[in-house]
């Protein structure tokens, strides 16, 4: 985690009995296909799963992990889960650094059995909650880890700017052939001028204030954030990278979360 003294401001280790729900004091469920008022249908991505608060889709496994699991329903539709931290006050301290991390084991699928799988760990700027979930991506979307269609790679990105000028500052694919059978630590560190993305302590992507401009950077990063964990099914990106779910796609393969933590360093 680099040099200096880090201060822990949030942590969930997902301890609890097998089959129990995630902590309601730490997390809240996003439900259905969009935020209240539906400012962007299908969460703005084209994904097709209906998000629920059922323990079938999100529950503790009894071994210190959260399992977020997509299922194909008898009628052929899909359900899954998307949870957000209740807190949205994770901010860069003055002159310092904010670190958001999660230890994850990705769904055990490949490019055949995993078409349409889209697990992710990410954050959005708190102002989007205040604006009724409109104005994306002005207030910043920090994608710490995204995994598409069971491909042996992960992606990171910063989305910033206004809807008509979305700046998608994405990483090149980071090869990770064992991300579906081992836990890896995914993190981002934000300071006043740069975002650094890590896998197991190694930087694989950077975005700087200079790349986007001072105003866009300030709007996207210089405020507080909330965290999101989800497993989407289908959508525009999976369609671009091999296709959405079809008859070869298996259900019931969870993303396991060992812990989520947030730190600051002055």
VOBA-19284 format. One record per residue (C-alpha): residue number from 1; x, y, z. Coordinates in steps of 0.5 Angstrom, whole numbers, plus 500, padded with zeros to 3 digits. Layout:
<lumdos>
<lumdo NUM, <X, Y, Z>> ...
</lumdos>
This chain:
<lumdos>
<lumdo 1, <500, 500, 500>> <lumdo 2, <506, 505, 499>> <lumdo 3, <509, 509, 504>> <lumdo 4, <507, 513, 510>> <lumdo 5, <501, 511, 515>> <lumdo 6, <494, 509, 513>> <lumdo 7, <488, 510, 517>> <lumdo 8, <482, 505, 516>> <lumdo 9, <476, 509, 515>> <lumdo 10, <471, 503, 513>> <lumdo 11, <472, 495, 513>> <lumdo 12, <467, 490, 512>> <lumdo 13, <470, 482, 512>> <lumdo 14, <463, 479, 511>> <lumdo 15, <463, 475, 517>> <lumdo 16, <457, 471, 519>> <lumdo 17, <453, 465, 518>> <lumdo 18, <452, 462, 511>> <lumdo 19, <446, 464, 508>> <lumdo 20, <445, 471, 512>> <lumdo 21, <444, 477, 508>> <lumdo 22, <450, 483, 508>> <lumdo 23, <450, 488, 513>> <lumdo 24, <444, 493, 512>> <lumdo 25, <448, 498, 516>> <lumdo 26, <454, 498, 511>> <lumdo 27, <450, 496, 505>> <lumdo 28, <444, 498, 501>> <lumdo 29, <441, 494, 495>> <lumdo 30, <440, 497, 488>> <lumdo 31, <433, 494, 486>> <lumdo 32, <430, 492, 479>> <lumdo 33, <433, 495, 473>> <lumdo 34, <435, 503, 475>> <lumdo 35, <435, 508, 480>> <lumdo 36, <429, 511, 483>> <lumdo 37, <425, 515, 477>> <lumdo 38, <429, 511, 472>> <lumdo 39, <434, 516, 470>> <lumdo 40, <438, 511, 466>> <lumdo 41, <434, 504, 464>> <lumdo 42, <438, 498, 465>> <lumdo 43, <443, 502, 469>> <lumdo 44, <445, 506, 463>> <lumdo 45, <449, 500, 461>> <lumdo 46, <444, 495, 457>> <lumdo 47, <445, 490, 462>> <lumdo 48, <439, 485, 463>> <lumdo 49, <439, 482, 470>> <lumdo 50, <434, 484, 475>> <lumdo 51, <437, 486, 481>> <lumdo 52, <434, 483, 488>> <lumdo 53, <435, 484, 495>> <lumdo 54, <434, 476, 496>> <lumdo 55, <440, 472, 499>> <lumdo 56, <439, 467, 493>> <lumdo 57, <443, 473, 489>> <lumdo 58, <447, 476, 495>> <lumdo 59, <449, 472, 502>> <lumdo 60, <455, 471, 506>> <lumdo 61, <458, 464, 505>> <lumdo 62, <460, 462, 512>> <lumdo 63, <467, 463, 511>> <lumdo 64, <468, 470, 511>> <lumdo 65, <466, 472, 504>> <lumdo 66, <460, 475, 501>> <lumdo 67, <458, 471, 495>> <lumdo 68, <454, 475, 489>> <lumdo 69, <451, 470, 484>> <lumdo 70, <447, 471, 478>> <lumdo 71, <442, 466, 476>> <lumdo 72, <438, 464, 470>> <lumdo 73, <430, 464, 472>> <lumdo 74, <425, 459, 469>> <lumdo 75, <423, 464, 464>> <lumdo 76, <430, 465, 462>> <lumdo 77, <431, 472, 465>> <lumdo 78, <436, 473, 470>> <lumdo 79, <437, 476, 477>> <lumdo 80, <443, 478, 480>> <lumdo 81, <445, 483, 486>> <lumdo 82, <448, 490, 486>> <lumdo 83, <450, 493, 493>> <lumdo 84, <452, 500, 495>> <lumdo 85, <456, 503, 501>> <lumdo 86, <451, 507, 505>> <lumdo 87, <456, 511, 507>> <lumdo 88, <458, 516, 501>> <lumdo 89, <463, 520, 505>> <lumdo 90, <470, 517, 503>> <lumdo 91, <474, 523, 501>> <lumdo 92, <481, 525, 499>> <lumdo 93, <484, 528, 505>> <lumdo 94, <487, 535, 504>> <lumdo 95, <494, 534, 502>> <lumdo 96, <493, 527, 502>> <lumdo 97, <491, 520, 499>> <lumdo 98, <484, 516, 499>> <lumdo 99, <485, 508, 498>> <lumdo 100, <479, 504, 496>> <lumdo 101, <480, 496, 496>> <lumdo 102, <477, 490, 495>> <lumdo 103, <479, 482, 495>> <lumdo 104, <476, 479, 490>> <lumdo 105, <475, 472, 487>> <lumdo 106, <472, 473, 480>> <lumdo 107, <466, 468, 478>> <lumdo 108, <469, 461, 475>> <lumdo 109, <467, 462, 468>> <lumdo 110, <471, 462, 461>> <lumdo 111, <470, 465, 455>> <lumdo 112, <465, 460, 453>> <lumdo 113, <461, 459, 460>> <lumdo 114, <461, 466, 462>> <lumdo 115, <458, 470, 456>> <lumdo 116, <455, 476, 459>> <lumdo 117, <458, 476, 466>> <lumdo 118, <460, 483, 468>> <lumdo 119, <463, 483, 475>> <lumdo 120, <465, 489, 478>> <lumdo 121, <468, 493, 484>> <lumdo 122, <467, 501, 483>> <lumdo 123, <466, 508, 486>> <lumdo 124, <461, 514, 484>> <lumdo 125, <462, 521, 487>> <lumdo 126, <457, 522, 492>> <lumdo 127, <454, 528, 488>> <lumdo 128, <450, 524, 484>> <lumdo 129, <446, 521, 489>> <lumdo 130, <444, 529, 491>> <lumdo 131, <442, 530, 484>> <lumdo 132, <437, 524, 483>> <lumdo 133, <443, 520, 479>> <lumdo 134, <443, 524, 473>> <lumdo 135, <449, 528, 470>> <lumdo 136, <453, 522, 469>> <lumdo 137, <459, 522, 469>> <lumdo 138, <461, 529, 471>> <lumdo 139, <461, 527, 478>> <lumdo 140, <466, 521, 477>> <lumdo 141, <466, 514, 476>> <lumdo 142, <472, 510, 478>> <lumdo 143, <472, 503, 476>> <lumdo 144, <477, 499, 480>> <lumdo 145, <476, 492, 477>> <lumdo 146, <471, 490, 471>> <lumdo 147, <471, 483, 468>> <lumdo 148, <468, 481, 462>> <lumdo 149, <465, 475, 459>> <lumdo 150, <470, 470, 463>> <lumdo 151, <476, 473, 459>> <lumdo 152, <483, 472, 463>> <lumdo 153, <484, 480, 464>> <lumdo 154, <481, 485, 468>> <lumdo 155, <480, 493, 466>> <lumdo 156, <480, 499, 470>> <lumdo 157, <478, 506, 468>> <lumdo 158, <476, 513, 470>> <lumdo 159, <469, 516, 467>> <lumdo 160, <469, 524, 467>> <lumdo 161, <466, 530, 464>> <lumdo 162, <459, 531, 461>> <lumdo 163, <454, 526, 458>> <lumdo 164, <456, 528, 451>> <lumdo 165, <463, 529, 452>> <lumdo 166, <464, 523, 457>> <lumdo 167, <472, 522, 458>> <lumdo 168, <473, 514, 458>> <lumdo 169, <480, 514, 461>> <lumdo 170, <481, 506, 461>> <lumdo 171, <486, 502, 462>> <lumdo 172, <489, 497, 457>> <lumdo 173, <487, 490, 459>> <lumdo 174, <491, 487, 465>> <lumdo 175, <492, 479, 464>> <lumdo 176, <490, 475, 470>> <lumdo 177, <489, 468, 468>> <lumdo 178, <488, 466, 475>> <lumdo 179, <483, 471, 477>> <lumdo 180, <477, 466, 477>> <lumdo 181, <481, 461, 482>> <lumdo 182, <485, 466, 487>> <lumdo 183, <483, 472, 491>> <lumdo 184, <487, 478, 488>> <lumdo 185, <487, 485, 491>> <lumdo 186, <484, 491, 487>> <lumdo 187, <485, 498, 489>> <lumdo 188, <485, 505, 487>> <lumdo 189, <489, 511, 490>> <lumdo 190, <486, 518, 489>> <lumdo 191, <490, 524, 491>> <lumdo 192, <489, 531, 488>> <lumdo 193, <492, 530, 482>> <lumdo 194, <492, 523, 480>> <lumdo 195, <489, 516, 480>> <lumdo 196, <493, 510, 481>> <lumdo 197, <490, 503, 480>> <lumdo 198, <493, 497, 483>> <lumdo 199, <493, 489, 482>> <lumdo 200, <496, 486, 488>> <lumdo 201, <500, 492, 490>> <lumdo 202, <503, 493, 483>> <lumdo 203, <500, 499, 479>> <lumdo 204, <497, 498, 472>> <lumdo 205, <494, 504, 470>> <lumdo 206, <494, 511, 472>> <lumdo 207, <490, 517, 470>> <lumdo 208, <492, 524, 472>> <lumdo 209, <489, 531, 472>> <lumdo 210, <493, 534, 466>> <lumdo 211, <490, 528, 462>> <lumdo 212, <483, 531, 463>> <lumdo 213, <483, 538, 465>> <lumdo 214, <483, 542, 472>> <lumdo 215, <475, 543, 472>> <lumdo 216, <473, 536, 469>> <lumdo 217, <478, 533, 474>> <lumdo 218, <475, 537, 480>> <lumdo 219, <468, 535, 478>> <lumdo 220, <470, 528, 478>> <lumdo 221, <475, 527, 484>> <lumdo 222, <475, 532, 489>> <lumdo 223, <469, 530, 493>> <lumdo 224, <467, 524, 497>> <lumdo 225, <465, 517, 494>> <lumdo 226, <461, 511, 495>> <lumdo 227, <463, 504, 493>> <lumdo 228, <459, 499, 489>> <lumdo 229, <460, 491, 488>> <lumdo 230, <455, 488, 483>> <lumdo 231, <455, 482, 478>> <lumdo 232, <451, 485, 472>> <lumdo 233, <449, 480, 466>> <lumdo 234, <449, 482, 459>> <lumdo 235, <450, 489, 456>> <lumdo 236, <453, 493, 451>> <lumdo 237, <460, 492, 453>> <lumdo 238, <460, 484, 454>> <lumdo 239, <456, 484, 447>> <lumdo 240, <462, 488, 444>> <lumdo 241, <467, 483, 447>> <lumdo 242, <464, 476, 444>> <lumdo 243, <457, 477, 446>> <lumdo 244, <451, 477, 451>> <lumdo 245, <449, 471, 455>> <lumdo 246, <446, 465, 451>> <lumdo 247, <445, 458, 451>> <lumdo 248, <452, 456, 453>> <lumdo 249, <452, 461, 459>> <lumdo 250, <452, 458, 466>> <lumdo 251, <449, 461, 472>> <lumdo 252, <450, 460, 479>> <lumdo 253, <457, 462, 479>> <lumdo 254, <459, 468, 484>> <lumdo 255, <464, 473, 485>> <lumdo 256, <467, 472, 492>> <lumdo 257, <469, 478, 496>> <lumdo 258, <473, 477, 502>> <lumdo 259, <474, 484, 504>> <lumdo 260, <472, 491, 502>> <lumdo 261, <476, 497, 506>> <lumdo 262, <477, 504, 505>> <lumdo 263, <484, 508, 508>> <lumdo 264, <486, 515, 508>> <lumdo 265, <493, 518, 509>> <lumdo 266, <495, 525, 510>> 
</lumdos>
